[in-house]
Amino acid sequence: MDLRRLIRNISSQWLALGAQLLISVLMTPFMVLRLGKAGYGIVALISGLVGYSGILYFGLGAAVVKFVAEHHAREDYDELNATCSTIFGVYLAFGALCFVLALALIGPLPYLFKIPVAHANDARIMLALMGLGLLVQFPGSVYGGVLMGLERFDVMNKYNFVLLILRSAAVFTVLLVRPTVVLVGAVTMASLIAEQAFAYVYAKRTLPRLQLSLARFERARLKVLFTFSGQSFLFTLSEKLINYTDEFVIAQARGPDAVTLYVIPLRLVDYARDALDKATLVLMPGVSATAARGDIAALQSLWRFGNKAVMCLVAPVALVFLMWGGHVLTLWLGNESYGREGMPILFWLALAFIAQVAGRGIARPIFEGLGELSTPARITVAEGVVNLLLSIVLVRLWGVRGVAFATFLPAAVTGLAVMPWFVCKRLGTSYLKHLGNTFLRTLPPLVPCMALLRVAERYGFHLRLVPMAGTCLAVLVVYLFFAWWITFKAADRQVIMARLGRG
């Protein structure tokens, strides 16, 4: 794999994610102010309904990335076009289904969700607009998948960043001039359509031999595609079960106040999880191309080196959560009670995060690239089921902390033992060496970081936002400096410098 391209893709993913988070933080209170609670609630509700349409992708998005990477590596463009055209046809049908469902919900929508009469027509129009947007988005997303399969995440992030700025400016203008739900919906729909138009233009420009047509649709190809995508879908669904069903368990047993207490620490962990998901996502096309060439040695190297690299990003973040989590929660929410009560929950969720990354961070792109997700998906489903059952029991015995512990325990078993053992067996590498490589070599750089946090706390850096942010950044820099010399061997450093074109 081209390391410079990998770094470029990951950095562009993080920049796009950072911009999206920043704009979200700034725009949300402004939207509530201009639309009012009812208006903003309608926008959030319909956006949530649209979000459920993602289930219909059924893992075929991962199939596009995998097979484009494989066929492009073999320069088999007939197969590439046939595969993408078949998925395009399926997604066109799914988009039409979403549009029909949106139209069917227009009538009963206000009664289903108790929308006030004054806002009923606006809600109906926005739902229709979003249904039209989905009609275009589903088939158009194939072109975005082609760009990912070609490892051009930087191109995708570039035009998505432009669209983010334009969409935010348009929403801001609409809210200033005429704050209505309908206009916000119109801007969102236009943004969805523009995204697919950009993807189409750049995919054709990047791969001139790309030719998608319903005439190339092959029903016989669906079995192979759905076999792979079904496993990917099961993997994704089980991850949702692990990370996002706890709120319903808590609400049923302890009420909405307890949900808030759990969700706030979970959001902190989610920010870190999103950043790492963006990083590991860019690995899949390269792994698929490597697997297509049968280069197991390269996959072994990725497993060995990738785990160290990912853990070097996770370790300092987790350390801040474990040592300063209470301070972060207190400063973020301006309430010391949130920090005091949320810290025990954040403690277990941070440990679960480490285990999940260790088990699935690099394993998933490897097995998606190999097209062998069946067993990893079963392992993840088992983790999700055990997590859910433990949560139901422990929420009544130990409260919200019990739910957080129920997330950690099965994650530790699968992430530290079951999943990596299976990966090592499949790749023909040593599991014990994996443990030493992934954990023992990444622990020593934490020592100076712990000292730094202690000193900063003594001087009150945890009490104000800017000093806290500066300290957290310093922790990352200090960790990476020591990891460069301790965690990574001389051979690793030479490979990195050589691939960056500096050695």
C-alpha positions in Angstrom: 0.0 0.0 0.0 1.1 3.6 -0.7 1.7 5.0 2.8 1.6 8.6 1.6 -1.8 8.0 0.0 -2.9 6.3 3.2 -1.9 9.3 5.4 -3.4 11.7 2.9 -6.7 9.8 3.0 -6.8 9.5 6.8 -5.9 13.1 7.4 -8.6 14.3 4.9 -11.1 12.1 6.7 -10.2 13.6 10.0 -10.3 17.2 8.7 -13.8 16.6 7.2 -15.0 15.0 10.5 -13.6 17.9 12.5 -15.3 20.5 10.3 -18.6 18.6 10.5 -18.4 18.4 14.3 -17.5 22.1 14.7 -20.3 23.3 12.4 -22.8 20.9 14.2 -21.8 22.4 17.6 -22.2 26.0 16.3 -25.4 25.5 14.2 -27.6 23.5 16.5 -28.4 26.2 19.1 -28.9 28.7 16.2 -31.4 26.4 14.5 -33.3 25.9 17.8 -33.4 29.6 18.3 -34.7 30.4 14.8 -37.0 27.4 14.2 -38.3 27.1 17.8 -38.4 23.8 19.7 -41.3 22.4 17.6 -39.7 23.3 14.3 -36.3 22.0 15.2 -37.9 18.9 16.6 -39.6 18.2 13.3 -36.3 18.6 11.4 -34.6 16.2 13.9 -37.5 13.7 13.7 -37.6 13.6 9.9 -33.8 13.4 9.7 -34.0 10.4 12.1 -36.6 8.7 9.9 -34.4 9.3 6.9 -31.4 7.8 8.9 -33.3 4.5 9.2 -33.2 4.2 5.4 -29.5 3.3 5.8 -30.6 -0.2 6.7 -31.6 -0.8 3.1 -28.0 -0.4 2.0 -27.6 -3.9 3.4 -23.9 -3.9 3.3 -23.7 -3.4 -0.5 -21.7 -0.2 0.0 -18.8 -2.3 1.3 -19.3 -4.7 -1.6 -18.8 -1.8 -4.1 -15.5 -0.8 -2.3 -14.2 -4.4 -2.2 -15.0 -5.4 -5.7 -13.9 -2.2 -7.3 -10.6 -2.5 -5.6 -10.2 -6.1 -6.7 -11.3 -5.7 -10.3 -9.2 -2.5 -10.6 -6.2 -4.3 -9.3 -6.7 -7.0 -12.0 -7.6 -4.4 -14.6 -10.8 -6.3 -15.2 -13.1 -3.5 -16.1 -15.9 -5.6 -17.6 -16.4 -7.3 -14.2 -16.1 -3.9 -12.4 -18.8 -2.3 -14.6 -21.1 -5.4 -14.4 -20.8 -5.5 -10.5 -21.3 -1.8 -10.1 -24.2 -1.7 -12.6 -25.9 -4.6 -10.7 -25.6 -2.8 -7.4 -26.8 0.5 -9.1 -30.0 -1.3 -10.2 -30.6 -2.7 -6.7 -30.1 0.8 -5.1 -32.3 2.4 -7.7 -35.1 0.0 -6.5 -34.3 0.8 -2.9 -34.4 4.5 -3.6 -37.8 4.2 -5.3 -39.0 2.2 -2.3 -37.9 5.0 0.1 -39.7 7.6 -2.0 -42.9 5.5 -2.0 -42.7 5.0 1.7 -42.2 8.7 2.3 -45.3 9.5 0.2 -47.3 6.9 2.1 -46.3 8.5 5.4 -47.3 12.0 4.4 -50.9 11.6 5.4 -50.6 9.9 8.8 -47.3 11.7 9.8 -48.8 14.3 12.1 -50.9 11.8 13.9 -48.1 9.2 14.3 -45.8 11.7 16.0 -48.2 14.2 17.5 -47.0 17.1 15.3 -49.0 20.3 16.0 -51.5 21.3 13.4 -49.6 24.6 12.6 -46.5 22.6 11.6 -48.3 19.6 9.9 -48.0 20.7 6.3 -44.4 21.9 6.7 -43.5 18.4 8.1 -45.3 16.7 5.2 -43.5 18.8 2.6 -40.1 18.2 4.2 -40.7 14.4 4.3 -41.6 14.4 0.6 -38.5 16.4 -0.2 -36.3 14.0 1.7 -37.9 11.1 0.0 -37.0 12.6 -3.4 -33.5 13.1 -2.1 -33.2 9.4 -1.2 -34.5 8.5 -4.6 -31.3 10.1 -6.0 -29.0 9.3 -3.2 -29.3 5.5 -3.2 -28.2 4.8 -6.8 -25.9 7.8 -6.8 -24.0 6.4 -3.8 -22.4 3.8 -6.1 -20.2 6.5 -7.6 -19.0 7.4 -4.1 -18.2 3.7 -3.5 -16.2 3.6 -6.7 -14.0 6.5 -5.4 -13.5 4.7 -2.1 -12.6 1.5 -4.0 -10.0 3.5 -5.9 -8.7 4.8 -2.6 -9.6 8.4 -3.5 -11.0 9.3 -0.1 -9.2 12.7 -0.4 -11.3 13.5 -3.5 -14.5 12.6 -1.7 -13.7 14.6 1.4 -12.7 17.6 -0.7 -16.1 17.9 -2.4 -18.0 16.9 0.7 -16.2 19.7 2.6 -17.2 22.2 -0.1 -20.8 20.9 0.1 -20.7 21.1 3.9 -19.7 24.8 3.8 -22.3 25.6 1.1 -25.1 23.7 2.9 -24.3 25.4 6.2 -24.2 28.8 4.6 -27.5 28.1 2.8 -29.2 26.9 6.0 -27.8 29.9 7.9 -29.1 32.3 5.3 -32.5 30.6 5.2 -32.8 30.8 9.0 -32.0 34.5 9.0 -34.3 35.5 6.1 -37.2 33.0 6.5 -36.8 30.3 9.1 -39.1 27.5 8.0 -38.9 23.7 8.1 -39.7 23.5 4.4 -36.7 25.6 3.3 -34.4 23.7 5.6 -35.7 20.5 4.0 -35.2 22.0 0.5 -31.6 22.9 1.3 -31.0 19.4 2.6 -32.5 17.7 -0.4 -30.5 19.9 -2.8 -27.4 19.0 -0.8 -28.1 15.2 -1.2 -28.6 15.5 -4.9 -25.5 17.7 -5.3 -23.4 15.2 -3.4 -24.3 12.5 -5.9 -23.6 14.8 -8.9 -20.2 15.5 -7.6 -19.5 11.8 -7.0 -20.6 11.0 -10.5 -18.3 13.7 -12.1 -15.2 12.8 -10.0 -15.7 9.0 -10.4 -15.9 9.3 -14.2 -12.9 11.6 -14.2 -10.9 9.3 -11.9 -11.9 6.1 -13.8 -12.8 7.0 -17.4 -13.6 3.3 -18.2 -16.4 3.3 -15.7 -19.7 2.7 -17.5 -22.8 2.0 -15.3 -26.0 0.9 -17.1 -29.1 -1.0 -16.2 -28.4 -3.0 -19.3 -25.4 -4.5 -17.5 -27.6 -5.6 -14.6 -27.0 -9.3 -13.9 -29.4 -11.2 -11.6 -27.0 -14.1 -11.3 -24.4 -11.8 -9.8 -26.7 -10.9 -6.9 -26.1 -14.1 -5.0 -22.3 -13.4 -4.7 -22.9 -9.8 -3.8 -25.5 -10.5 -1.2 -23.4 -13.3 0.4 -20.7 -10.8 1.1 -22.9 -7.8 1.8 -25.1 -9.8 4.2 -22.1 -10.6 6.3 -20.9 -7.0 6.3 -24.5 -5.9 7.2 -24.6 -8.4 10.1 -21.2 -7.1 11.3 -22.5 -3.5 11.2 -25.8 -4.3 12.8 -24.1 -6.2 15.6 -21.9 -3.2 16.3 -25.0 -1.0 16.5 -26.4 -3.6 19.0 -23.3 -3.3 21.1 -23.0 0.5 21.2 -26.5 1.9 20.8 -29.1 -0.3 22.5 -28.0 0.5 26.0 -30.1 3.7 26.0 -33.3 1.7 25.5 -32.4 -0.7 28.3 -31.7 2.1 30.7 -34.8 4.1 29.7 -37.0 1.0 30.4 -35.4 0.3 33.8 -34.4 3.7 35.1 -36.1 6.4 33.2 -34.9 9.3 30.9 -32.7 11.0 33.5 -30.5 7.9 33.7 -30.3 7.8 29.9 -28.9 11.3 29.9 -26.3 10.3 32.5 -25.2 7.5 30.3 -25.4 9.2 26.9 -23.1 12.1 27.8 -20.0 10.0 28.5 -20.9 7.8 25.5 -20.8 10.8 23.2 -17.2 11.5 24.2 -16.2 7.9 23.3 -18.2 8.1 20.1 -16.2 11.1 19.0 -13.0 9.1 19.3 -14.6 6.1 17.7 -15.7 8.1 14.7 -12.2 9.4 14.2 -10.8 5.9 14.2 -13.5 4.5 12.0 -12.7 7.1 9.4 -9.0 6.0 9.6 -9.6 2.3 9.3 -12.2 2.7 6.5 -9.5 3.9 4.1 -7.7 0.5 4.6 -10.4 -1.7 3.0 -9.7 -1.0 -0.7 -6.0 -1.5 -0.3 -6.6 -4.7 1.6 -9.0 -5.9 -1.1 -6.4 -5.2 -3.8 -3.7 -7.0 -1.7 -6.0 -10.0 -1.1 -6.8 -10.2 -4.8 -3.1 -10.6 -5.5 -2.8 -13.3 -2.8 -0.2 -11.4 -0.9 -0.6 -12.9 2.6 2.8 -11.5 3.7 1.5 -8.0 3.1 -1.6 -8.7 5.1 0.5 -10.1 8.0 2.5 -6.9 7.9 -0.6 -4.8 7.9 -2.0 -6.7 10.9 1.3 -6.3 12.8 2.0 -2.7 12.0 -1.6 -1.5 11.8 -2.5 -2.7 15.3 0.5 -0.8 16.8 -0.4 2.4 14.8 -4.1 2.3 15.8 -3.2 1.6 19.5 -0.8 4.6 19.4 -3.8 6.8 18.6 -6.2 5.1 21.0 -3.9 4.9 24.1 -3.4 8.7 24.7 -7.1 9.4 24.2 -8.1 6.6 26.5 -5.6 7.8 29.1 -7.2 11.3 29.1 -10.6 9.7 29.5 -9.4 7.6 32.4 -7.4 10.3 34.3 -9.2 13.5 33.3 -12.7 12.2 32.3 -14.4 13.8 35.2 -12.7 17.2 34.5 -13.7 17.0 30.8 -17.3 16.2 31.6 -17.5 19.0 34.2 -16.0 21.6 31.9 -18.0 20.6 28.9 -21.4 20.7 30.6 -20.6 23.3 33.2 -21.8 21.1 36.0 -19.6 19.3 38.5 -22.3 16.7 39.3 -22.1 15.4 35.7 -18.4 14.9 36.0 -18.7 13.2 39.3 -21.5 10.9 38.3 -20.4 10.3 34.7 -16.8 9.5 35.4 -17.4 5.8 36.5 -19.4 5.3 33.4 -16.8 6.8 31.2 -14.2 4.6 32.9 -15.8 1.4 31.7 -16.7 2.7 28.3 -13.1 3.9 27.7 -11.8 0.5 28.6 -14.4 -1.1 26.3 -13.4 1.3 23.5 -9.7 0.1 23.8 -10.8 -3.6 23.6 -13.1 -3.0 20.7 -10.4 -1.2 18.7 -7.9 -3.9 19.5 -10.2 -6.6 18.4 -11.9 -5.0 15.3 -10.0 -1.9 14.3 -7.7 -3.7 11.8 -9.5 -7.1 11.7 -12.6 -5.8 10.0 -10.9 -4.2 6.9 -8.7 -7.3 6.6 -11.7 -9.7 6.5 -13.8 -7.4 4.4 -10.9 -7.3 1.9 -10.6 -11.1 2.0 -14.4 -11.5 1.7 -14.4 -13.7 4.8 -16.7 -11.9 7.2 -18.8 -14.9 8.3 -16.9 -15.9 11.4 -15.9 -12.4 12.6 -19.6 -11.4 12.1 -20.7 -14.3 14.4 -18.1 -13.3 17.0 -19.4 -9.7 17.0 -23.0 -10.8 17.1 -22.2 -13.0 20.1 -20.6 -10.0 21.8 -23.7 -7.9 21.1 -26.1 -10.5 22.5 -24.1 -11.0 25.7 -23.8 -7.2 26.1 -27.6 -6.8 25.8 -28.4 -9.6 28.2 -25.8 -8.4 30.8 -27.2 -4.9 30.5 -30.7 -6.0 31.2 -29.5 -7.8 34.3 -27.0 -5.4 35.6 -29.0 -2.2 35.1 -31.3 -3.5 37.9 -28.5 -4.6 40.2 -25.9 -1.8 39.6 -27.7 0.9 37.7 -26.2 2.8 34.8 -22.7 1.8 35.8 -23.8 -1.8 35.4 -24.7 -1.1 31.8 -21.3 0.4 31.1 -19.6 -2.6 32.7 -21.8 -4.9 30.6 -20.4 -3.2 27.5 -16.8 -3.6 28.7 -16.8 -7.3 29.8 -17.8 -9.0 26.5 -15.7 -6.4 24.6 -12.6 -7.4 26.6 -13.2 -11.1 25.9 -13.7 -10.8 22.1 -11.3 -7.8 21.6 -8.4 -9.1 23.6 -8.7 -12.9 23.1 -11.3 -14.3 20.6 -11.1 -12.0 17.6 -7.3 -11.5 17.5 -6.7 -15.2 18.0 -8.9 -15.9 15.0 -7.1 -13.3 12.9 -3.7 -14.7 13.9 -4.8 -18.2 13.0 -6.1 -17.1 9.6 -3.0 -15.1 8.7 -0.6 -17.7 10.2 1.0 -15.5 12.8 1.6 -15.9 16.5 -1.1 -14.7 18.9 1.3 -14.3 21.8 3.5 -12.1 19.6 0.4 -10.1 18.7 -0.3 -9.4 22.4 3.2 -8.2 23.0 3.3 -6.2 19.8 -0.1 -4.5 20.3 -0.1 -3.9 24.1 3.3 -4.4 25.8 5.1 -2.1 23.3 2.4 0.6 23.5 2.3 0.9 27.3 5.7 2.5 28.1 5.0 5.8 26.3 2.0 6.3 28.6 4.3 6.9 31.6 5.5 10.4 30.6 1.9 11.2 29.6 0.6 10.3 33.0 3.2 12.6 34.6 2.3 15.4 32.3 -1.4 15.1 33.2 -0.5 15.1 36.9 1.6 18.2 36.7 -1.0 20.0 34.5 -3.7 19.1 37.1 -1.6 20.5 39.9 -1.3 23.9 38.1 -5.1 24.0 37.4 -4.9 23.4 33.6 -8.0 21.2 33.9 -10.2 24.1 35.0 -10.4 26.1 31.7 -11.1 25.0 28.2 -8.0 26.3 26.3 -5.4 25.0 28.8 -7.2 21.7 28.9 -7.3 21.4 25.1 -3.6 22.3 25.0 -2.7 19.7 27.6 -4.6 17.0 25.7 -2.8 17.9 22.5 0.5 17.9 24.4 -0.3 14.4 25.7 -0.8 13.1 22.1 2.4 14.7 20.9 4.5 13.4 23.9 3.0 9.9 23.4 3.7 9.8 19.7 7.3 11.0 20.3 8.1 8.3 22.7 6.1 5.7 20.7 8.3 6.5 17.7 11.4 5.3 19.6 9.9 2.7 21.9 6.8 1.1 20.3 8.1 1.1 16.7 11.2 -1.0 15.9 14.0 0.4 13.8 12.8 -1.7 10.9 9.3 -0.1 11.3 10.8 3.4 11.3 12.9 2.7 8.2 9.8 1.4 6.3 7.8 4.5 7.3 10.5 6.9 6.3 11.1 5.0 3.0 7.4 5.0 2.1 7.1 8.7 2.9 10.0 9.3 0.5 12.4 10.6 3.2 14.6 7.6 3.8 
